[in-house]
Amino acid sequence: MIALGIEGTAHTCGVGIVDDKGNVLANVIDMYRPATGGIHPREAANHHAEIVVPLVTQATEKAGIGFRDIDVVCFSQGPGLGPCLRTVATGARALALTLKKPIVGVNHCISHLEIGRIKTEAQDPVLLYASGGNTQVIAFANGKYRIFGETLDIGIGNMFDKLGREIGLGYYAGPKIEKAAKEGSKLLELPYSVKGMDMAFSGIMTAAMHHRSKGESIEDICFSVQETTFAMLTEVTERAMAHIEKDEVLLGGGVVQNKRLQEMVSRMAADRGAKMFVPDRTLCMDNGAMIAWTGLIMHKAGVNMSIKDTMIDQRFRTDDVIVTWR
């Protein structure tokens, strides 16, 4: 069985093709990059509308299959930016109807966990999911993927991008902040905003900008922001692991490509006698293969959707999904 998945929750439009063994046959992406500022949802949606058909063609050619070889069409149903979600959902519906194939809408957050489970040795991990739009600590319990901690304001990647624009690093700022942080050494005082099992990041950016106005270097600001926010993520992840007694942690989302974050979580896991897993970087970022794989296992578990069931949900909660495939 072969699934084609279309991802389009935010800046990235991606098309992936996988088989039922978890082999990634194709995984192509194209990222919208605004000329100024951050993501403009309508402009990003226009980008997706222009690129989705060429990406579908490119993916099938790379996979060496024809359209009739596709058994199920999958798409990111949410959470995400409404115009972007609607664009890829429309494309997926058109393809499914044309091919007379079933269609499955996928929760974007869960797809990060499922692609990690099939592409690493993780069996039943706690997922630290850190991306532009989302920051959550997730684990499977009692038939659902439960959220054991999350951001109360903005995703950590969103905060990095906003900070990057303010201090002149531009957009997409995560890799640039990581590079600058390697040259910093002075730990500046920033809010450590862990509230129970949840986190907040916007105040950290405000405090960082205050340090910048006082003449602190970009390198020390980036170093301090990384050390503070990654310590917060690691703390909440460790407490979730202790609470539900799991000895595996899986990283997912674009931010987890950061080597310093991987180092901190790996150290925490080792101290607990646990294991950390990180998929290939192409599967950490938003991509179509994770959508295809999650939709495929949902379909094989009996999830059937009509076209009217494929309405997008900008606030599609991870714990709204009944997990029938585990």
N, C-alpha and C positions, 0 to 999 in steps of 0.2 A: 504494500500500500504506500502511496506517495501523496504527500501534502504540500501545498504551496501556501505560504503565509505572507501577509502584507502588514508591515509595521508602519505606523504613522501617527504617533501620539504627540510629537512635538517637532523638533528641528530635523529629525532624520526620517527619510522615507526608505524603507528597505523591503526587499523581497527575498525570501528564503525557500528552499525546497529540501525536504528531508524524507527519508524512508522510515518504515516502522521499526527499524533496528536502531534508529537514532543517528544514522549516517547523514551528514550534511552534504547534500549534492550540489548546492549552490547557496550563496549568501552574499547578495550585492546590496550596497547602500549608496545613497546620495544625500548629503547634508545641506540644508538651507543655511546660508551664512549671510546675515543682514549686513548692509553696508555700514550702518551706524546703529548704536543701541543694542537692545536685546532682541528676543524673538517677537516678531509682529505676526500674530496668529493667521490673519488673512493672507499675508504675503507668503508665509510658510505653507499654507494650504494651496496657494497658487503654484508654488514650487512642486508640491507633491502631485498636483493634478497634471503638471507638465511632464513629470519624470516617471510616474508610476507605470505607464504602459511600456516605455522603453526598458524599465527595470525588469518587468515581468518577462519580456522577450529575452533580455540578457540572461536572466536566471535560467530559463528553460534551455537556452542554447548552452550555457555553461554546464547544466546538469545532463545534457545530452538526451533530453526527453521531448516528446511532443505534448501539446496541450491535452490531448485525449488520454495521456498517461496519468494525468492528475486525478486522484480519487476524491480529494476533499480540499476546499478552499477555506483558508482561515484568515482572520484579520484582527487587529487590535481594536477591541470594543471600548476600551477605557482603562484607567483614567487618562486624561490628557486634555489637550486644547481642542475645543469643539470644532472649529473649522477644519483642522487637520484630521481629526477622527472621522468627520463626515465625509471627507474627500476619499480616504482609503476605504471606508466602508462602502461607499458608492462603487468604487472600482472592484472591490471583492464581490459585491452583489452582481454586478454586470458580468464578471467572469464566471461566477457560479451558475447564473441563469443561462448564459451562452453555452456553457459546457454541459448543462444539466447535471451538475454535481452538488453534493451537500455543502453547506456553508456553516462555519463555526466561528462565533465571536469569542475572543480570548481576553481574559484579564491580563493586562500588561505586566503587572507586578508579579503575578504567579508564574508567568512565562519565564521570568528571570530565574526563578527557583527551579522550575522543571528542566530547563536546558542545562543548568548546573548539575542537577542530579544525574542526567543521562550522560553528560560529557566529563564527569569526574567520578571518583569512587564514593562520593557522599551518598549515604542511604537515607538518613532521616535527620537532616541538619537544621540548625537555626540559620536563617538567611539574614545577613546584614545587607540590606538593599539600599544603596546610596547613589542617587542620580540627581539630575537637574531638578526634576519636578517632584521627586519622592525621596523620603528617607524613612525607612521602616525596618524594624526587627521582627521577622516573621518565622513561625514554626507551625507544623501540622499537629493538631490536637483535636480529638473528638469530631472527626469528619470534616474539619475546615482548616484552612490556613489562617491562623489567628495572628493578630498584630499585638506583640508584646511591648512595643515601644515605637514611637514615631515623632516626627517633627510637629510642633505646634504652630509653626508659621510657614517657613519656606524650606524647600529642599536644600541640602548642603551644596549641591552643584549650582543651584540658582544663586545662592549666596556667593560662591566663588566667582561666578560670572559677573555679578553686580560689583563685587569688590574689584575684580580685574578691570572693569571699565572705569571705575572711579580712580584707580591708581595708575592708569595708562597702559595696562597690559592688553586691553582689547578683549574681544569675544572670539573665541571660546577659551576661557581663561584657566581652566583646571590644569592642563599641562604646563602652562606658563608659571602658574603659582608654584607648582611642584618644583620646577627648575629654579625659580628664584629662592625658594625656601632652602635649597641645598647650600646656598651662599650665606644664609642668615645664621645667627647664633644667639642673639639676645632675645630672651623670652619676655615679651611684654605682657603686662597685666590685661587680661580680657575676661569678660563674663564667662563663667563656667555654668552654662544654662541647662542643667539636667534637673527636670522637675518630675520626681517619681521615676517612671520609666520612659518619660518623654523628654524631648529636647527642643530648644529654640535657638535659631541662628542669626536672626536679623539684628539683635543687639550686639552681637560679636562684630558684625560688619561696621556698625556705627562706632563702636569703640576703636576699631582698627583705623577708621578714618580720622578719629580724634588724634591718635598717635601719629598719623601721617601729617596732620596739620601742625604738630609739635616738632616736626623735622626728623622723625624716625625713618629709617631706610625702608625701601620696598622689600628688600631681602629679609629684614628682621620682622616686618609685618607679616609677610607670607609664612615665614618660619613659625611665628607665634600663632597665627590663625590655624595652621595645620596641626600643630601640637595640641592646641586646645580642643578643636573640634573633633579630631581623631581620638583623643582621650575620651571625650564624651561618647562617641560611637562605640568605642571598645568597652567602656564601663557598662553601658546599657546592654550590649550584646552578651557580656559575661554574666550579668545578673539574670538575663533571660535563660541562658544555658543552665545556670544553677537552679532556677525556679522550675524548669520543666525537665531537668535532669537529662540533657542531651550532651553528647561528647563529640559533636561535629559542628563546625561552623562553615558556612558557604558564603562567599562574597559574590554580589551581583550588582549591576548598574555601572554606569560610566565612571563614577568617582573611584570605584574600587580598583581601577587600574593604577592608582597612585601607590608607589612602592613603599612610602612611609606608612600609609594606612595598612598595607599588607603586613609590614614588619611588626606593627603594634598588635594587630589582631593575632598574628602567628605566635608572638611571644605570650600573649594572654592564653591562647589555646594550649600551648606547650606547658605552661605553668599549671594548667588544669588537667593535664594528661589527655587533652583532646586533640583533634586534628582540624586543620584549616584547609579548605579547598577553594581554588580560584579557576574558573574556566578560562579558555583562551580569550585574549583581549577582544577579539572580534565578536565573541559571544557575551562579553560583559556589557558592551555598548548596546544601544537599541538596535535591533536587527530582526529580519524576517524569519530567520531559522528558528528562533525561540518561539515565535508565534505559530509557525508551522508545526513544530514538535508538540507544543501544548495542545493545539487544536486537534492534532492527530490522535493523541492519547485520550482526549475528551470524546472524540468521535467513536473510537474503538470501545470506549466504556459505555456507549449508548446515548451520548448527548446529541440530540437532534434539534435543529433550529429551523423554523420557517423564516421567510424574509421579514415578517413583522417582528420576529424575535431579535433581529439584528440592529435594533436602534442603539445608537452609541450612548455611552454614559460617561460624562466628563468626570464624575466623582465615583466611579466604580470601585467600591471598597473591596480590598483583598478578602475580608471575612464575610462578604456577601455571597461568595461562591461555594456551592455545595460540591465537595470533592468526591466524585463517584469513581474516580480512576485509581484510588489507593485503598 
